[in-house]
Amino acid sequence: MADERYVNRGFGLKQAIGGQLVRDYHSELVDRMRAGGFRLEIGSLTFRLAREFGFCYGVDRAVEYAYETREKFPERRIFITGEIIHNPVVNQRLAEMGIRFLDGRDRASTYEDLREADVVILPAFGVPVEQMAFLRRKNCILVDTTCGSVLNVWKNVEKYAREGFTSLIHGKVDHEETRATSSRARKHARGHYVIVRDMDEAQLVCKQIEQRGDRGEFLARLAPALSPGFDPDAHLERLGCANQTTMLSSESLAIARRVHESMVRRFGAEQAAERFRAFDTICSATQERQDAVHELLRSHALDLMLVIGGYNSSNTTHLVEIAAERVRTYHIQNAACVESPAALRHQPLGSRSETTAAEWLPEGPLVIGVTAGASTPNSEIGKVVERIASLRGAAVA
């Protein structure tokens, strides 16, 4: 870009920071499991690792950019607008490197305090249009790590807005990526958005499209998920579907089909073809990790499944959702959650708080499935496997 204070490519410092990245996030044990057919036997335990897991390209790139930024600007104040990815280990490491967070966790770091000499990292999720405009007015050096898959969604949502279509976004209204995406729908005067979390909320939209729903109920239930001034009578006549890139692909596709059916009922097939658009915006890495869990469950009889990743990680939560349909599944953040054979700290599916599972690791032979979200480094996977083996008195050679 013409603005030299805006960085949207790496600094070419990978060689300088490569060793540090390996030390922080690499796992020789995970390499061994991959080389051994994604399988590891330790005593009476057999670990089965999903064939796609952990850091995706976009996450790897974002973390690399953050490390390069610290290397490039050793004397500058460096900030990041929020979590670079949804993994507590990675974000804590950035804090240890002196990168300050602007999301409220550090009260001394505020947007108002930013100066022209400061460097601000934009996370993999991206930032809303209004936030970007503020940072540009501050004239800071901006390092953009926004994932390419997210940028692709933005491009389509902005096109919807230009052409007078309302964006129907399958996502979580409080997720950083969805907030950034929905803001792109407002870049043009005719642009509006409605965010739906699941099929139940999509059904509310469908009832309004078909003019058989309760307008008051719709506006009340979806209030936080609607663009300012949203009028269901006017803004549901032309719709373009998009989604948060880490949602369940099957659910996104089902929602798109259901909304299309309502458009056909309301306007007829010929007009619906002009009034409705949809495209698949689930990122390939998210899909690959979901597919790998399905394959693991089809191919092997598991006694239990561990999904490793941040509790606020959407893509990790969906891996839990897939596995929990078939086998006893625990979502853990890291090896510290593995306390003893009688105590495992985890976050149950649908919960926002951690709890402890008792007697989760019974005696005798066990086959344990393992996978990790796209924001989980291999080092954490390796530590979990080592920790569980140690509970059985076995050491990983």
Buried (B, 14 or more C-beta within 10 A) or exposed (E): EEEEEBBBEBBEBEEEBEEBBEEBBBBEBBEBBBEEEBBBEBEEBBBBBBBBBBBBBBBBBBBBBBBBBBBBBEEBBBBBBBBBBBBBBBBEBBBEBEBBBBEEEEEEBEBEEBEEEBBBBBBBBBBBBEBBEBBEEBBBBBBBBBBEBBBBBBEBBBBBBEEBBBBBBBBBBEBBBBBBBBBBBBEBEBBBBBBBBBEEBBBBBBBBBBEEBEEEEBBEBBEEBBBEEBEBEEBBBBBBBBBBBBBBBEBBBBBBEBBBBBBBBBBEEEEBEEBBBBEBBBBEBBBBBBBBBBEBBEEBEBBBBBBBBBBBBBBBBBBBBBBBEBBEBBBBBBBEBBBEBEBBBBBBBEEEEBEEBEEBBEEEEBBBBBBBBBBBBBBBBBBBBBBBBBBBEBEBE
